[in-house]
Amino acid sequence: MEIRAVSATPQTWSGDALVLSMYSGELSPQLQDLDRERLGGTLQELIAEQKFKGDVNTSVSGRVGTGSQIKKVMLIGLGEPAKANTDNWRKAAAQATKWANQAKVKTLALHFPLFNADAELTAQVVTEGVLLASHQDKRFKSKSEEEDKNEPTLETIELLESNAQAGIDRGRLVCEGVILARELVSAPANVVTPAKLAETAQEIAQAHPDRFALEILEREQCQALGMGAFLGVSQASDLPPKFIHLTYKQGENPVKVAIVGKGLTFDSGGLNLKTGGSGIEMMKIDMAGAAAALGCAHTIGALQPQNLEVHFIIAACENMISGRAMHPGDILTAANGKTIEVNNTDAEGRLTLADALVFADRLEPKAIVDLATLTGACIVALGEGIGGLWATDDELAQRLEQSAKAAGEKFWRMPLEEAYWEGMKSPIADCKNAGGRYGGAITAALFLKQFVEKTTAWAHLDVAGPVWTEKESGYNNSGGTGYPVRTLVNWVLSMAS
């Protein structure tokens, strides 16, 4: 599909379908003139028939009368101007794209007001909405005649009265990273293995050899570095673990940051086995943090921001059962020498992250952000649409919150309640890997904090809820959502400014 910026206006454009947008209230004088002069009063008829008021996430559509050079028209509401945000534009563009494909449209024009008078940002977020709504993951389906009938028809989308092709191009690169993450998360565990994650990192590095360096540590190298927590989780699997360290670097005095993604390509729960009804069949998504880190790396490599050194770190493995499995009650020693009593083998993600965080911390970056599908407790607290955010530094937390808001990805800052650490202490080791029933997302964050000693600015993102959706919504189709690639990209770019 081609998306391009054009100087044509709604008054001069011709093609299959025209999508217009309006804020809450009545049609603007310009749209009234357009409706009268080119659309034969179609807009006013649709508004009257459906009592359309321009509220956010609403639309009306219909066929234009004979004799018009435009066959179909859609009017999308953007809501109240005072409450406008970029996600309204993304969702409106997604809505237009889905409608156009259902209506078998080939050429589509979109006309949106500039968001905050920024033409490039407007073009970028509209492009994101179009491309993310268009993405369909059919890799594992045999093609049927019915599917042929439902194939998308859109070939060309033009953004009217726009000269912001750079914003379109940027939006396309962001979507490439999001879609990479979506497809990694949606693929089954027999396809996305630790080796596959390492191969994906290698592909990113090879695409931009002047920007990336790649180091993949095998089991023996991890042993030499004392990564007992990571290796304890991986030891029952027949698939070897892969410790991935992908480094982007541009500029002579770059700002150094690290992103650590949880990379459990399948989580059986270990000897604390997940049973029927526990969601074990969905544990292919337990590497969504790693997927987002790689999606971010792909986009950052393509955007080529200067004065940045970004370390993408993933401890990739499976948590399986066998005669080699770690037992409940085992004591593991992490790379920083801290000992961990394993009182629940299903609290394994934090064990892999412990050694990954120690590795990142020793690089002495300005900030570390880890992200993980870490706890069901976070979903209980915040639901499936909001991720949890914990941070030791207010400036870092604010940057992440601002980055998420611009991305249309929701986070809520949670407390690092130190008093809760008492429940994580062990009588025979430095700590346990799981606490009691209450505050599980907080105690998990406190556990990770024990493995960041040099870096004062650290944040933990628990993304267990929003990385997957069962039903189509906005620009997310069912399956992996690619959350929070856009937030990470925005955050990384903000650190260079």
N, C-alpha and C positions, 0 to 999 in steps of 0.2 A: 504494500500500500504506500502510495506517495502522499506526503503531507507537505504543503508549500504555502508560503506567505505570498499574497497577491495584493495589488493595489485596487483591484475592482471593488465596487461598493455593492450593497444589496440592490441599488437602483439599476446597476449595469450588468450584474452577473447573470449568466444563463447556465442551466444544467438541470440535473435530475431533481435535486432537493436542496432547499435552503433552510437552515436552522438559525432562528433569531432568538435573542434573549431579552428579558426585561426584568426590572426590579418590581417588587410588590406595588400594586396600585393600578393605574391606567396605562394604556399604551402611550409612549412618548409621542410628541408631535411628529418626529421623524418617522416613526413606525406607522403612525396614522397615515402620513402622506404616502409611504411605500405601499401600504395596504390598499389605499384608494387608487393609486396610479398603476401598480404592477400586479397586485394580487387579487383584484376584483372583490375586495371586501372580505376575503377568506378569513383573515385574522379576527375581525370583529364578529363574524358569524360563529367561529369556534369559541371565542371568549364568552359570547352570549349563551350558546348552547350548553357549555360545560361550566359556566360560572367561574371561569378561570381568573385568578387574582395575581398570579406571578409569584406565589409562595415558593420557597426553596424546595427542590426535588419534585416539582410538579411540571406538567407539560400538556400541551394540546397539539394535535397534528391533523392534517387532512390534505386532500388533493385540491390543487388550484384549478380554477375553471379553464375550459378550452380556450386556446388562443394565447395562453401565457407561455413564455420561454422558460418558466420554472414549473415542473410537474407537481411537486409536493412541497409542503411547508410544515415546519414544526416551530412552536413557540415554547421556550423553556423559561421557567421562573428562577430567579436568582435570590429571591427573598428581599429582606430589608437591607438597603445599602450600608447602614450603620453596623450591621452584623455580618457583613460579607467577609469571606475568607477564601483562600485559594482552593480549598477542597470543594467549595460550591462550584467553582469553574471546572475542576476535574470531573466531578460527578455529572455535571451538565453535559460535558463533552462525551462522557461515557454513555449517558442516556441517549444522546443524539446518534452516536455510533451504532448502538444496538438497534435503535429504531430504523436507521438507514439500512442495515443489513436485513432486518425482518421485512422491510418494504422493497427489497431487491434493488436498492439504489447503487449506482456505480460512481456518479460524481456528486459530491456533497460540498456545500459551502457552509462555513460556520462564521457567525458574526457575534462577537462578545465585546462588551465594554472593557476597556483596559482596567486591570486590577491595580489600584494605587498608582495610576498613570504610568505603569511600567509595561511597555510593549513586549519586551523579551520575557519577563516573568509570565505574562499572560499567555504568550505563545507556548512557553515551556509547559505550564500546568495543563493547558488544553491538550497539548500533544500527549502528555502522560495519561490523561483520561481516555483519549482515543486508543492509544496503543495497549494500555492495560486492559481495557474493556474488550479489545479485539483478540487478545491472547486466548487461545484455546489449546489445551494440552491433550492431544490425541495420540501421543506416542505409543500407547499400549492398547489401542483399539484397532480391530480389523475394520477396514472401510466398508460401509454398507451403502446401498442405493439411497436409503433414507438420509444418511449423513451427507451424501452428495447434494441432495436437495436443500440442505440447511447450511451449505458452505457459504461463508461470507462473500458478498458481492462487491463491496466497496473497493474501488481502485484508486480514486483520487479524492483527497480532502483539501480544500483551499480555505485558508484563514483570510477573510476579507479585510480590506483596509489595513493591511499589516505589512511591515517591512522587516519583521523580526525573524528571519530565517535562522539566525543564530540561536534563538530561543527554542525553535522547533528542533534543531539539531541537538541541543543540550538535553531537551526532554527525551529524545530518542535514546541517547546514551544512558540516561538515568533508567529508562525502561528496560534497556538491555540487562542492566544489573539486577533489577527487580525480577525480571522473567527468568534469569539464570537461577536466582534463589528459589523462585516458585517451583521450577522444574526439578531442582535438587530435592526440595522438601516433598514434592508430590510423588517422586519415583520410589519404588519399593526398595526394601533393604537388600534384596538380592541384586539390585542394579547399583544403588549408591552405597558402596562399601568404603571403608577407610582408604583403600587404594584409589577409589574413584574420586574422593575428595582431593587426594594428593595429585591425581591426574588433572583435575580441574584447575588447581593452583598452578600446575606446570603449564597448562594451556594459556592461562592469563599472563604468566611470566614470559612465555615464548612469543606472545602477541606483541609485547612491548619490552624487548630485551634491554633497551636503553633506559628503562624506568624501573624495572623490577629485578630483584635478586631472590632466589628461592633456595631454601634449605629444608630437606625432608629427613628427619631423624628416624632411624629404624630402632627396633627394640633394644639392641645392644647399646646404641648411643644414648638412649633414654636411661638405661641402667647406669651408664657411666656418669650421668648427670644426677643420679639419685632420685629419679622420678618414681618413687615407690607407690604413690597414690594412683597415678595414671596407669601404671603397669599392673597394679592390683586389680583394677576394674577390667582391664583387657585380657587378663591371663587365661580366662576360660574359653575364649573364642578361638576358632581355627583360623580366623583371619588376623594377620599381623597388624599391630597398631601402627599408625603413622603420625608423627608429630610434625606439623606443617608450620614453617616460618617463612612467610612471603613478605618481602620488604619493598615498598615503593619509596624512591628517593629522587627529589629534584631540588636543585639549588645548592649554593655553597654553605649557607648557614641555616639549614632547615629547622623548623619546629618539629620535634620528635613526639609522636603519640603512638599508642598501641591499642589495637582492637582484638579482643580475645573471644572467640566463638566456641560454644560447646558443640562437640562433634560426635555425639553418640549415634552411630548410624543405625543401631537397633538396641533397644533396652528391654530385655526380658524381665528385669527386676533382679536377676541373679538368683541366689538361693532363697531370697525373699521374693519368690516368683510371683509375677503379676498373673492373676487368674481371670477366668471369664467374667466379663462385665467391668474389668479394670481398664479397658482401652488398650490392651496389649497389641491388638492388631494395628493400632495407630502409632506404634512406637518407632516407625520409620521417620517420624517428624522430629525426633529428639536431637537431630543435627541442624535444626533450623537456625540456631545461632551461628554455626559455621557457615551455613548457606548464605546468610545475610552478610557475613564478613567477606565471603568470596564475591558476592554480588556487588558489594561496596568496592572491593578491590578492582573488579572489572571496570566499573564506571570511573573511579579515580584514575586508573591507568589511561582511559580514553580521554578524560578531560584535561589531563596533564597540569594540575595545579603546581605552581612553583613554591619554593621555600617550605617544603613539607617532606618529612620522613615518617612514613606510616608502616608500622609493623602489624601484619595480620597473622595471628597465632591461633592454631587449632590443634588440640590433642584429640585425634580421631581414633575411635575404636568401637567395638561392640561390648555390651554387657550381657554375657551369656551364662549358661550353666554347663558344667562338665565336671569331671573328676579333678580338674585344676582350678575350679572356681574358688574365689575368696569366700571365707565363711563369715557369717555373723559372729562377731567377737574377735575377729582378726585385728591385729594392729599393723598399720601401714605407716611408713615414714616418708614424708613429702620431701621435695628437693631442698627445702630450707631447713630440714632437720626436725620439723615438728612431727610428733607422732599422733596418729588418729585411730581411735577405737571404732571399728566398723560395727555399729549396732543395727544398721539396716543396709543391706547390699543394694536396695532399690534407691538409695540416696547417693547414686554413683556419679552424677554429673558434676557435683561439687568437688568430688575427689579428682576428676580429670582436670577441672578448672584450677584446682589448687596448684598443681605443678605448672600449668600453663601461666598462671598469674605470677608465680615465682620467676619463671623464665622472662616474662614481660617486665617485671619489676627490676630485674638485674640489668636491663637495657637502660634504665633510668630515664624514661620518657617524661615529658611534661604532664601527660595525663594517660590513664588507662581506662578504657571502657570495656567491660565484659558483657556478653549477652548470652542468655541461655533459656531454654524451655525447662526451667529449673523446678518449679513447684506447682502442684495442683492448688496449694493454699493461696497462691496469687490469683488464680482464676476464681476461687471462692470469694476472695476479697474484692476483686475489681471487675469480674466478669470476663467474657471472652473478647471484648473489644478494646481493652485498655491494658497496657503493660505497666509493670511496677518499676520505679526508679529509686535507687538508693545511692547516695553520694557522700563522700567525705569532704567535698569542696563545693561551696555555694555557687561560685562562678561556673564551675563545670556543670553543675545541675541546671543552672539557668541557660547555659549554651545548649544543652541537650533539649530542654523544654522548648526553647525558641526554634531549634532545628526541627523538632517533632511537629510543632504547630504549623510551620511552613510546609511540612511534608504531608500534613493531614493524617498523621499517625499519633495516637493518643497515649500519653504516659501520665502517671500520677506519682508524685514523689512520696516515698514511704520513709518511716523513721528507722534509723540505726539505733535501736533501743538497747544500750549496752547492758542494762540490767538483765535482759533476756539471755545473755551469754552464760549466766549461771547454770541454766539448764543444759548447756552444751559441754560442760566440763566432765571429764572422765576421771574415775579414781585410779585408773591404771595407765592412762596416756594423757597427752596434753589436752585432747578434746575428743568428743564423739562426732560422728558425721551427721547425726540427726538428733533433733530435740524432741520435745513432747508434742502433744496434739495442737496446742495453741500457738499462734504467731509463727507458723512454719516458714512462711516466705521471709520473715524478718530474721529468724535464726539462721536460715540458709545464707542470707546476705552477710550476717555477722561471721559465719564460718569462712566465707570467701575473704573477708577483710583480714583474717589472720595471715594471709599469704601475700599481702601487699605491705611491705615494710619501708621501702625507700621512696616510693611515689606518693606524694601527699594528695594529689588530685586523682581519685579513683571513683568510678561509678559502676554500678551493677544494674543491668536491665533484665528483669524477668519477663520473658515474652511468651510464656506458655500458652496464653489464650489467643492472641491475635494472629499467630503465624499460620492458622488453618481455619477455613470456613467450610461448612457443609452446604451452604446455599449461596447462590449468586446475590451479590449486593454491591450497588455502586459500580466501581470499576474492578471489583474482585469477583472472579468466577469461583466456583466451588473448587476446593483443593488448597494448595499452598498459596499464601497471599504475597509473599516477598517482603513482609514486614520484618524489621524496620530498615530496609536498605536506604530508603530516601532520607530518613532521619540521620543515619550514619554518614551518608554523603554530605548532607548539609553541615553536620558537625565538623567533619574533617575539613571542609572548605572554610568554615568559620575560623578554624585554628590557624589558617595561613594568613588571615587578614589582620 
